[in-house]
Each structure stands twice: as C-alpha cells, then as structure tokens.
Amino acid sequence: MKTRPWHPYLFGLFPILFLYAQNAYRVPLRQIIGPIVVVLVTIILLIVILNLAIRNVRKTALIISVIVIWFFSWKHLADAMPAYVQIIAYGFGLIVIAVIVATLVTHHALIKVTGLANVISLVLVVLQIGLAGWALANRPVLERAPESLADAAPLDTRPPNIYYIALDGYGRADVLAEIFNYDSYDFPSRLKGMGFYVADSSCSNYSQTQLSLTSSLNLEYLDDLATWDRKSRDRTGLKTLYDDNRLFRFLKRYDYSIVSFYTAYDLTQMWQADYVLGPWYDLSEFSLTLIQTTPLEDWVTGIAGYGRARERILFTLDRLPRLGDVDEPHFVFAHIMCPHPPFLWDADGNESQPDRPFSLSDGSHYIVEGGSWSEYVRGYKDQVLVLNRLLTQTLDTLLSSQRDNPPVIILQGDHGSGKQYHQISLEHTDIHERFPSLNAYYLPGIDSTGLYSSISPVNSFRVILNAYFGTDYPLLEDRSFYSPSFYPFRLTDVTDSM
C-alpha cells in the first residue's frame, strides 16, 4: 500500500491549494473546485494513456509527477530569475527530459522513489491544507448590526423592472476633462436627452469596488452594517453581505427575479442570483491566475484573458436589453469591468491589448504590473469612447423594447479612474480623481424628487424604493471613505478633504 503511486494527484493538488492558501482572505472556497476537478481528471487520463505504452504504473506515475511539477513551476522560476528566463526554460526542460528518460530505461522497481515522492507530495499538500484551514478558522466573526426591512406595502400595478449597471472605474465628466484632457460631456448630454437625471456632482462612497457595491446594495454604509476588524484583510464577511443584501431581500417580497451577469472578478460574482448569464464558457479570476503560472500563460493572456474580457463585456451589453423572456418583474445587475483596466480597445473600437500577462490591476498596481501612466491615459480615454458608443446602443434598445412598462435604470461608476490612485497610501492618492464618478438615473413615471446633484450610491436605492414601493427611507449624508487594498476596513473619511 505504501508504494502505490499517489504522488501525481498530490503534486497536482499542491499548486491549487498553495494559491488558495495565499488568497483565502479574498477567494471563495468554491473557486478551487473547478481547477481541482480539471487537474485530477487530466492526471488520471494521462496516467491511463501513458501506462498503456509503458506498462509500469510506478514509472508512469513518476513521469507524470515530473511533468506536473515542471508545468506548475514554469512561471515561479521565471519570476525568480527573469533575466534568465530562456536559460531556465531550456535548462529545466532538459532536466525533465533527462529524468523521464532515466525513468524509462531503469530496471529498478522504483519502490523507494515512489515512497519518497508520496511522502514529499503528501507533506506539501497537508501543509497547504493546514495554512488554508488556519486562515478559515481564524476568519473574523461577522457581527451584523440589527436591521429591519421596510414594510412591503401592496402595489396596485406591476412593479418596474430595475437595471443596475455598475461601470467599473467610470469617472465624472468634469474630472475626465481635467485629468485626461477629454471632452466627456457629450455622453451625459445624451443621457439627459434620453430622460436620465445625471448627478453631475456625485462621488462614490468608497475607493474600492467590492466596498462600494456592497454598500449600494445594502442601502447603508459598511460601518452601519457590521462590526469590522480594521486590521483584517479577510473579505469573506463582506462577500456574505454582498450576496445576501438588503435590496434583494426586499425585492423578493414582490416576487422579483434576480438576474446577474458573469464578471470573472471573484469578489463581485453574484452566484446567488436566480439567473447568471454569461458566455458559454468562462474562467474565474482564481483559475486565470493559476493558469498564468504555467506554460499556458500566452494562451491565457491572449484568449482566456483579454479575449474573454472583451467578449464578456460585449455579451453583457448585447444581452442586457433582451430579457423579455423573464415574465416576472426582474432586477438586473451588471457589473461591467470597463473602463477599468485592462484596456481592451483603441479609440476606433479595434481590439487592443498590452504585451504582458492579463491583469485586472488598477492604480499603483497597474504600474507594478508593467504599465505606464501615458499608456493609462491613452487606454482609459479609448475605453470611455468605445464604452459610450456601446452603452448608447444598449440603452436605446432597452428603452425601446420596454415602452409599455418602462424600466428603472441606474448607470453608475463604482468609483472614478485610477491614474493617480495608490492602492496602499492615501497620501499618494488623488481623491479628486478616485471618488467623483458617473451617476445617472432613469426613473419613469415620477419627477426627480429625491434626486440631487451630489447624491451618492448609498442613497440610490433609498430613493427608488421610496418612489416606487412607498417606503420611507431617510436619505443619508453623502460621505466618501478611502481604505488601502490589503486592509479594506481601515477606512478614512475623506469627504471634507474633497
């Protein structure tokens, strides 16, 4: 029993568990299931196929383990010594080939080698399980504040469909004009012509996407939703509040169906929706990161990375106005990763991408990943131009297709752009860029009562529920909070500074 070769499976599990253990504070545990299944099934198939030729299960297992180690060590070795990437690639490849050849020609039973490989792989896996388990066991306990949903008064008519379109990193028109030297007032003017109210002095409540959207969907500031550990990096409690939010629970009383679009950004993926729409296949942020440690990095960068990001945005904007097959009232949530990096189009709408690994990094992390400020300025402006054209088509189609029952639409930046946004330091962040953001409302059948030029996202659904469902939510003071990316709950109120 001790000499049975279990090591290929354990060596295959190790990189997945290693990556999860390093990111357990932000990655849902469910994200590792898909990669584990794919890796184990692939190893089983390789062992079965190769063993048909070799007819020696220990030799087969050892060869597969060597290949697995080589496969998942590719990027780590290159990152360790980037100046010698080619030498490492060829040298390590020659070592792998030599081990494979030696394994094939040996006449030894490989009992001791198999036992040693089993022990090493088991220790590696157990160590990562221990680290991940420690992270899970020591997650801060989420203490929710007491809450009571507003009374659900009966309605005389069918409630409106509601569309919440969150545009990641879409800044306010005046800020885009100032920082990017871009005349961005045409799009707000077009929105006004469609009947939107554009809050031209609006600022986001938080500097980070997950914080901003969680606050919006709960109609409350985060400090009033739960007690947070300012020293914690763990975002899983925040994800719980994001998934099980007050808005969805309120709308469920009126038999709303919740429709979300796939984002590939693990922290804002809404799996608990009644319908999750996306292209026929996609990869999570965790899976992309895992594959980028392998020789498949170029494929991830070109097709599964930038290519899928483009297709995901286009799919959302095309499918969003065509949800007529949902009979019951529906709330549609679309978090669109644009104009946030990576920058996917040039100004004419042609496909464009940087020559480096796919990344969702913004602000100072964008520079760390190999970008430049001049590239950011050009790329961001181009995305806004393309996105404005696409959004205009989407909104035109949406409004014309639902004339008989006009929808409520919120078009909102979760925060502003990130050219002068530092992920760690408030002192090095231009808050006048990061917080001012697009905020537009289409509220059919009512006047603009409750709306005002500086309304922030935390008040958006307070206004809508009051207007269409007869609730009596008081409007909150509009405040803005910065926090470093690694410590999301270390919040600093920057409202007065702005």
C-alpha positions in Angstrom: 0.0 0.0 0.0 2.8 2.4 0.9 4.4 2.0 -2.6 1.3 2.8 -4.6 2.0 6.0 -6.5 -0.4 8.6 -5.2 2.1 11.4 -5.7 0.9 12.6 -9.2 -2.5 13.5 -7.8 -1.0 15.2 -4.7 1.5 17.1 -6.8 -1.4 18.2 -9.0 -3.4 19.4 -5.9 -0.5 21.3 -4.3 -0.3 24.4 -6.6 -4.1 24.8 -6.4 -4.1 24.6 -2.6 -0.9 26.8 -2.4 -2.6 29.6 -4.4 -5.8 29.3 -2.4 -3.9 29.4 0.9 -2.2 32.6 -0.2 -5.5 34.2 -1.1 -8.0 32.6 1.3 -8.8 36.1 2.7 -10.5 37.0 -0.6 -11.2 33.9 -2.7 -14.4 31.9 -2.0 -13.6 28.3 -1.3 -15.9 27.2 -4.1 -13.4 28.6 -6.7 -10.9 25.8 -6.2 -13.4 23.1 -7.0 -13.3 23.5 -10.8 -9.5 23.6 -11.0 -9.2 20.5 -8.7 -11.6 18.5 -10.9 -9.8 19.5 -14.1 -6.4 18.8 -12.8 -7.3 15.4 -11.3 -9.2 14.2 -14.3 -6.3 15.3 -16.6 -3.8 13.4 -14.5 -6.0 10.3 -14.5 -6.3 10.4 -18.3 -2.6 10.9 -18.7 -1.8 8.0 -16.4 -4.2 5.7 -18.2 -2.9 6.6 -21.7 0.8 6.6 -20.8 0.6 3.4 -18.9 -0.8 1.6 -21.9 2.5 2.2 -23.6 4.9 1.8 -20.6 3.1 -1.0 -18.8 4.6 0.1 -15.4 2.4 2.2 -13.2 5.3 3.4 -11.0 7.3 4.6 -14.0 4.2 6.2 -15.4 3.3 7.9 -12.2 6.9 9.3 -11.8 6.9 10.7 -15.3 3.5 12.3 -14.8 4.7 13.8 -11.5 7.8 15.3 -13.1 5.7 16.8 -15.9 3.2 18.2 -13.3 6.0 19.8 -11.3 7.5 21.3 -14.4 4.1 22.5 -15.6 3.2 24.4 -12.5 6.7 25.7 -11.7 7.1 27.5 -15.0 6.1 31.0 -14.0 7.5 30.8 -10.5 11.0 30.1 -11.8 10.7 32.8 -14.4 9.7 35.3 -11.8 12.5 34.3 -9.5 15.1 34.9 -12.2 13.5 36.9 -15.0 16.8 37.8 -16.7 17.5 34.1 -17.3 14.0 33.0 -18.4 15.2 31.3 -21.6 18.1 29.5 -19.8 15.8 28.4 -17.1 13.1 27.2 -19.5 15.6 25.2 -21.6 17.7 24.0 -18.6 14.7 22.9 -16.6 13.2 21.3 -19.7 16.4 19.3 -20.2 16.3 18.1 -16.6 12.7 17.0 -17.0 13.6 15.1 -20.2 16.6 13.5 -18.5 14.5 12.3 -15.6 11.9 10.9 -17.9 14.5 9.1 -20.0 16.2 7.7 -16.8 12.8 6.6 -15.5 12.1 4.8 -18.8 15.4 2.9 -19.1 15.9 1.9 -15.4 15.3 -1.6 -14.4 14.7 -0.8 -10.7 11.3 -1.3 -9.3 11.2 2.3 -8.1 9.6 1.3 -4.8 11.8 3.7 -2.6 11.5 6.5 -5.1 7.7 6.1 -5.2 7.5 6.0 -1.4 9.7 9.2 -1.2 7.6 11.0 -3.8 4.4 10.0 -1.9 5.7 11.4 1.3 7.0 14.7 -0.2 3.8 15.3 -2.1 1.7 14.5 1.0 3.7 16.8 3.2 3.3 19.6 0.7 -0.5 19.1 0.4 -1.0 18.7 4.2 1.0 21.9 4.8 -1.2 23.9 2.4 -4.4 22.4 3.8 -3.1 23.4 7.3 -2.4 27.0 6.1 -5.8 27.3 4.4 -7.5 25.8 7.4 -5.8 28.2 9.7 -7.0 31.1 7.6 -10.5 29.8 7.5 -10.6 29.0 11.2 -9.3 32.5 12.1 -11.6 34.5 9.9 -13.1 37.3 11.9 -16.7 36.7 13.1 -19.1 38.9 11.2 -21.3 40.8 13.7 -24.2 42.2 11.7 -25.9 45.3 13.0 -29.6 44.8 13.8 -31.8 45.6 10.9 -35.4 45.7 9.8 -36.6 45.8 6.2 -39.2 48.4 5.3 -42.7 47.2 5.2 -43.7 45.7 1.8 -46.9 47.6 1.0 -49.2 46.1 -1.7 -48.9 47.6 -5.1 -51.8 48.3 -7.5 -49.7 47.7 -10.6 -46.8 45.5 -11.7 -43.6 47.0 -10.3 -41.0 48.1 -12.8 -38.0 46.1 -13.9 -34.9 47.6 -12.4 -31.5 47.7 -14.1 -28.4 48.4 -12.1 -25.4 48.9 -14.4 -22.2 49.4 -12.5 -19.4 50.6 -14.7 -16.1 49.9 -13.0 -13.9 53.0 -12.7 -16.1 55.3 -14.8 -15.2 58.8 -13.6 -17.3 62.0 -13.6 -17.3 64.1 -16.7 -15.6 67.2 -15.2 -12.8 65.1 -13.8 -12.2 63.2 -17.0 -12.0 66.6 -18.8 -9.5 67.9 -16.2 -7.2 64.8 -15.7 -7.4 63.1 -19.1 -8.0 66.2 -21.3 -11.0 64.5 -22.7 -14.3 66.3 -23.6 -16.6 63.8 -21.9 -19.7 65.9 -21.6 -21.3 64.5 -24.7 -22.3 61.3 -23.1 -24.1 62.9 -20.1 -25.9 65.1 -22.5 -27.0 62.1 -24.5 -28.3 60.5 -21.2 -30.2 63.6 -20.4 -31.8 63.6 -23.8 -33.0 60.0 -23.1 -34.6 61.2 -19.9 -31.9 60.4 -17.4 -31.1 62.6 -14.4 -27.4 63.0 -14.3 -25.9 63.8 -10.8 -23.1 66.0 -12.0 -21.5 66.4 -8.5 -21.7 62.8 -7.4 -18.9 61.0 -5.6 -18.6 57.3 -4.8 -18.8 56.3 -1.1 -15.7 54.0 -1.2 -12.5 53.8 -3.2 -12.8 50.0 -3.8 -15.3 48.2 -5.9 -16.4 45.5 -3.5 -17.0 48.0 -0.7 -18.8 50.4 -3.0 -21.2 47.8 -4.5 -21.9 46.1 -1.1 -22.8 49.5 0.4 -25.1 50.4 -2.5 -26.9 47.0 -2.5 -27.5 47.3 1.3 -28.6 51.0 1.3 -26.2 51.6 4.1 -22.6 52.5 5.0 -20.5 49.5 5.9 -19.8 50.6 9.4 -23.6 50.6 10.0 -24.0 47.1 8.5 -21.5 45.2 10.7 -18.6 45.5 13.0 -15.3 45.2 11.1 -11.8 44.4 12.2 -9.6 47.3 10.9 -6.6 45.0 10.9 -8.2 42.2 8.9 -7.5 41.5 5.2 -10.3 39.0 5.1 -13.1 40.0 2.7 -15.3 36.9 3.0 -17.6 38.6 5.5 -18.1 41.4 3.2 -18.9 39.0 0.4 -21.6 37.5 2.6 -23.2 40.9 2.9 -22.8 41.5 -0.8 -24.6 38.2 -1.7 -27.3 38.4 1.0 -28.0 42.0 0.6 -31.0 44.1 1.9 -32.1 45.2 -1.6 -32.5 41.7 -2.9 -34.4 40.5 0.2 -36.8 43.4 -0.1 -37.4 42.8 -3.8 -38.0 39.1 -3.2 -41.1 40.1 -1.3 -42.5 41.4 -4.6 -41.5 38.2 -6.4 -38.6 39.8 -8.3 -36.2 37.5 -10.2 -32.6 38.5 -9.7 -30.5 38.4 -12.9 -26.8 38.9 -12.8 -24.0 38.7 -15.4 -20.8 36.8 -15.0 -17.8 39.1 -14.2 -14.9 36.7 -13.6 -14.0 39.1 -10.7 -14.4 36.7 -7.8 -15.3 39.4 -5.2 -18.3 40.7 -7.2 -19.6 37.5 -8.8 -23.3 37.1 -7.8 -23.8 33.3 -7.9 -26.9 33.6 -5.6 -28.9 35.3 -8.4 -31.9 33.4 -9.9 -30.2 33.7 -13.3 -26.5 34.1 -14.0 -25.8 35.0 -17.6 -22.5 34.8 -19.5 -20.7 33.4 -22.5 -20.9 29.7 -22.9 -17.6 29.2 -21.0 -15.5 31.4 -18.8 -12.8 31.2 -16.2 -12.7 32.7 -12.8 -10.1 35.1 -11.6 -8.6 32.3 -9.5 -8.4 29.9 -12.4 -6.8 32.6 -14.7 -4.2 33.3 -12.0 -3.5 29.6 -11.7 -3.1 29.0 -15.4 -0.8 32.0 -15.6 1.8 30.1 -13.6 2.1 27.5 -16.4 3.4 27.4 -20.0 -0.2 28.1 -21.0 0.3 31.7 -19.9 0.4 33.1 -23.5 -3.0 31.4 -24.2 -4.4 32.8 -21.0 -3.1 36.3 -21.9 -4.5 36.3 -25.5 -7.6 34.2 -25.5 -8.8 33.4 -22.0 -7.6 36.7 -20.6 -8.0 39.7 -22.8 -10.2 37.9 -25.4 -12.7 36.7 -22.8 -12.7 40.1 -21.0 -13.8 41.7 -24.3 -16.4 39.0 -25.1 -17.8 39.2 -21.5 -18.4 43.0 -21.8 -19.9 42.7 -25.3 -22.1 39.8 -24.2 -23.4 41.8 -21.2 -24.2 44.9 -23.2 -25.8 42.9 -26.0 -27.9 40.6 -23.8 -28.9 43.1 -21.1 -31.7 44.8 -23.1 -33.1 41.4 -24.3 -34.5 39.9 -21.2 -38.1 39.9 -22.3 -38.4 36.1 -21.7 -38.3 36.8 -17.9 -42.1 37.1 -17.1 -41.9 38.2 -13.5 -40.5 41.6 -12.5 -36.7 41.4 -12.6 -33.8 43.2 -11.1 -30.8 43.0 -13.4 -27.3 43.6 -12.0 -24.5 44.1 -14.5 -21.0 44.8 -13.1 -19.0 45.8 -16.2 -15.2 45.9 -15.9 -14.8 48.9 -18.1 -13.3 51.5 -18.4 -11.3 49.9 -15.7 -8.0 48.2 -16.8 -7.1 46.1 -18.7 -7.7 48.4 -21.7 -9.2 46.3 -24.5 -9.9 48.6 -27.4 -8.4 51.5 -29.2 -10.4 54.7 -29.9 -11.9 53.2 -33.1 -13.1 50.1 -31.4 -10.3 47.8 -32.7 -9.1 45.1 -30.4 -6.0 46.2 -28.4 -4.0 44.8 -25.5 -0.7 45.2 -23.8 2.1 42.7 -24.4 2.1 41.3 -20.9 0.2 38.9 -18.7 -3.5 39.6 -18.2 -4.3 41.5 -15.0 -7.2 43.5 -13.5 -4.8 45.7 -11.6 -5.5 49.4 -11.3 -3.8 52.5 -9.9 -0.3 51.9 -8.5 -0.7 48.2 -9.1 -1.1 48.9 -12.8 2.4 50.3 -12.8 3.8 47.4 -10.8 2.4 45.0 -13.4 4.4 46.8 -16.2 2.1 49.6 -17.3 2.9 53.3 -17.7 1.0 56.5 -16.9 1.0 57.6 -20.6 -0.4 54.2 -21.5 -3.1 54.5 -18.8 -4.2 58.0 -20.0 -4.5 56.8 -23.6 -6.1 53.5 -22.8 -8.6 54.9 -20.4 -9.8 57.6 -22.8 -10.1 55.0 -25.5 -12.2 52.7 -23.3 -14.6 55.5 -22.4 -15.1 56.4 -26.1 -15.9 52.8 -27.0 -18.0 52.1 -23.9 -20.1 55.3 -24.5 -20.9 54.1 -28.0 -21.8 50.6 -26.8 -23.9 51.9 -23.9 -25.8 54.3 -26.1 -26.9 51.3 -28.3 -27.8 49.2 -25.3 -29.8 51.9 -23.6 -31.7 52.8 -26.8 -32.6 49.1 -27.3 -33.6 48.7 -23.7 -35.9 51.7 -23.6 -37.5 51.0 -26.9 -38.1 47.3 -26.1 -39.9 48.1 -22.8 -42.0 51.1 -23.8 -45.2 49.6 -22.3 -43.5 49.1 -18.9 -40.5 51.5 -18.8 -37.7 50.2 -16.6 -35.8 51.9 -13.8 -32.2 52.3 -14.7 -29.2 53.2 -12.6 -26.0 53.8 -14.6 -23.2 54.3 -12.0 -19.5 54.2 -11.7 -18.5 52.3 -8.5 -15.6 54.8 -8.2 -13.5 57.0 -10.5 -10.5 56.3 -12.6 -7.1 55.2 -11.1 -4.4 57.2 -12.8 -3.4 58.8 -9.5 -4.8 56.2 -7.2 -2.4 54.5 -4.8 -3.6 51.1 -3.6 -1.8 51.4 -0.2 -1.3 55.1 0.5 -3.9 57.8 0.9 -1.2 60.5 0.9 -0.2 59.4 -2.6 -3.8 59.2 -3.9 -5.6 62.0 -5.7 -9.0 61.7 -4.1 -10.4 64.3 -6.5 -9.9 61.7 -9.2 -10.8 58.5 -7.5 -14.1 59.4 -5.9 -16.0 61.6 -8.4 -17.9 59.2 -10.6 -20.7 58.9 -13.2 -24.1 58.6 -11.6 -27.3 58.7 -13.7 -30.9 57.7 -13.1 -33.8 56.9 -15.3 -36.9 57.0 -13.2 -40.1 56.8 -15.3 -43.4 57.9 -14.1 -42.1 60.2 -11.4 -40.3 63.5 -11.2 -36.8 63.9 -9.9 -37.9 64.3 -6.3 -35.3 62.8 -4.0 -32.5 63.2 -6.6 -29.9 66.0 -6.3 -26.6 66.7 -8.0 -24.4 65.3 -5.3 -26.3 62.1 -4.5 -24.0 59.2 -3.8 -24.6 55.4 -4.4 -25.6 54.7 -0.8 -28.8 56.7 -1.4 -29.6 55.4 -4.8 -32.0 52.6 -3.8 -33.3 54.5 -0.9 -34.7 57.0 -3.4 -36.0 54.2 -5.7 -37.7 52.2 -3.0 -39.3 55.3 -1.6 -40.6 56.4 -5.1 -41.9 53.1 -6.4 -42.6 51.0 -3.3 -43.9 53.6 -0.8 -41.1 53.1 1.7 -39.9 55.9 4.0 -36.1 55.5 3.9 -34.4 58.7 5.1 -31.5 59.9 2.9 -28.1 59.5 4.4 -25.4 62.1 4.4 -23.1 61.6 1.4 -19.7 60.6 2.6 -16.6 59.1 1.0 -14.0 56.7 2.5 -10.6 55.6 1.4 -9.0 52.3 2.5 -5.8 50.5 1.4 -6.4 47.5 -0.8 -4.9 45.0 1.6 -6.8 46.4 4.6 -10.3 47.2 3.2 -11.8 48.1 6.6 -9.1 50.6 7.6 -11.4 53.4 6.4 -10.5 57.1 6.4 -13.3 59.6 5.8 -12.1 62.0 3.1 -15.3 63.8 2.5 -14.2 67.1 4.0 -10.9 67.0 2.1 -12.9 66.8 -1.1 
